[in-house]
Amino acid sequence: MKICIVMGARKKGNTAQVVSCFTEALQERADVSFDYLYPADARPEHCVGCHNCIFTGEQHCPHHDTFRPMLQRLHEADAVILASPGYMFSVTGIMKTFLDHMAYLCHRPEFFGKKALVLSSCTRWQQKSVLTPMTTWAAGAGFTLAGKFFVEMPPLPLKEKELERTRRKIRKEAARFAAELQKPGKLKPVFADLMIFNAFRAFSRFAPGILKADYAYFQSLHAYDRNTRWYRPVKVSRIKSRLAGYLTGRIMKSLKKMVDPVKLQEPGVSPVNSLTDRS
Ligand SMILES: Cc1cc2nc3c(=O)[nH]c(=O)nc-3n(C[C@H](O)[C@H](O)[C@H](O)COP(=O)(O)O)c2cc1C
């Protein structure tokens, strides 16, 4: 089993140490090989916010040539690990750049049936804000979240007792992930997944001329058919699906109050609203 490790960290820092300890322990428990993906090696540009990836397709991103090979490596892997230290109560800039360029996958998920694990070396105060961008992306892109953890790694020399405690925690997480990898990749959408499906389907039906790529994606899944409840034909609770549909209706109602229906139909409408030009 091949695991792609997206390293949003420097090559010889605390996070790299956590990843080494984790992969060593994982290899003792499962037949796995690793593909280390350092987005920094490709010297990527930051996302420029053009929305091309979301509106017309990722192939129209001005940085597509840089990110296409990374996407390919994610597809070639059986599972993915995202690793980032906590910098300023968030992921590192390079991990954020990676996630921004892959954000369209939350509109058009592609990784169903694959598992993901998210880890960080950060202080306890940062854990939520560091792990959330990575877990949100992984779940949104279709991965099954099979683990998330942080280890406290302040940039100070730790006592051996503390290091041993940290190693034990990492090995425990590796054992848990190894067990998760053995399980069949059965898709069981939770309520949040149903909400995401319903919301993006409704947005694309509301603005098909803008969300062109999303519209084509949902059409290809026959998702506008009344009976389609999720991206994949799996068992979905009718009650939960109805509730997600109802809440999406509420979201759409407030969105429709905000959006100009005439401008929405104009060709080449811009995602930028002018607050200063009244002409
Ligand atoms: C630029 C930068 C910002 C950081 N911001 C915080 C922070 O906001 N809060 C905190 O507790 N630690 C912060 N840290 C400490 C790191 O989270 C911690 O040392 C981590 O283990 C570093 O991992 P690395 O060696 O893989 O880069 C910061 C470190 C750096 C370099």
PDBQT file of the ligand as one rigid body, heavy atoms in Angstrom, charges set to zero:
ROOT
HETATM    1  C1  LIG A 301       7.078  31.061  12.173  1.00  0.00    +0.000 C 
HETATM    2  C2  LIG A 301       6.706  30.228  13.361  1.00  0.00    +0.000 A 
HETATM    3  C3  LIG A 301       5.506  30.489  13.998  1.00  0.00    +0.000 A 
HETATM    4  C4  LIG A 301       5.139  29.752  15.130  1.00  0.00    +0.000 A 
HETATM    5  N1  LIG A 301       3.965  30.056  15.747  1.00  0.00    +0.000 NA
HETATM    6  C5  LIG A 301       3.645  29.471  16.913  1.00  0.00    +0.000 A 
HETATM    7  C6  LIG A 301       2.447  29.851  17.590  1.00  0.00    +0.000 A 
HETATM    8  O1  LIG A 301       1.708  30.712  17.145  1.00  0.00    +0.000 OA
HETATM    9  N2  LIG A 301       2.164  29.246  18.781  1.00  0.00    +0.000 N 
HETATM   10  C7  LIG A 301       2.972  28.264  19.312  1.00  0.00    +0.000 A 
HETATM   11  O2  LIG A 301       2.674  27.741  20.371  1.00  0.00    +0.000 OA
HETATM   12  N3  LIG A 301       4.107  27.821  18.633  1.00  0.00    +0.000 NA
HETATM   13  C8  LIG A 301       4.458  28.425  17.465  1.00  0.00    +0.000 A 
HETATM   14  N4  LIG A 301       5.602  28.022  16.781  1.00  0.00    +0.000 N 
HETATM   15  C9  LIG A 301       6.373  26.850  17.264  1.00  0.00    +0.000 C 
HETATM   16  C10 LIG A 301       6.135  25.615  16.370  1.00  0.00    +0.000 C 
HETATM   17  O3  LIG A 301       4.747  25.286  16.318  1.00  0.00    +0.000 OA
HETATM   18  C11 LIG A 301       6.855  24.356  16.905  1.00  0.00    +0.000 C 
HETATM   19  O4  LIG A 301       8.143  24.620  17.330  1.00  0.00    +0.000 OA
HETATM   20  C12 LIG A 301       6.885  23.255  15.819  1.00  0.00    +0.000 C 
HETATM   21  O5  LIG A 301       7.252  22.044  16.424  1.00  0.00    +0.000 OA
HETATM   22  C13 LIG A 301       7.872  23.581  14.705  1.00  0.00    +0.000 C 
HETATM   23  O6  LIG A 301       7.900  22.518  13.775  1.00  0.00    +0.000 OA
HETATM   24  P1  LIG A 301       9.018  22.431  12.579  1.00  0.00    +0.000 P 
HETATM   25  O7  LIG A 301      10.356  22.262  13.279  1.00  0.00    +0.000 OA
HETATM   26  O8  LIG A 301       8.620  21.251  11.792  1.00  0.00    +0.000 OA
HETATM   27  O9  LIG A 301       8.939  23.717  11.816  1.00  0.00    +0.000 OA
HETATM   28  C14 LIG A 301       5.994  28.731  15.640  1.00  0.00    +0.000 A 
HETATM   29  C15 LIG A 301       7.186  28.471  14.951  1.00  0.00    +0.000 A 
HETATM   30  C16 LIG A 301       7.550  29.203  13.839  1.00  0.00    +0.000 A 
HETATM   31  C17 LIG A 301       8.857  28.902  13.135  1.00  0.00    +0.000 C 
ENDROOT
TORSDOF 0
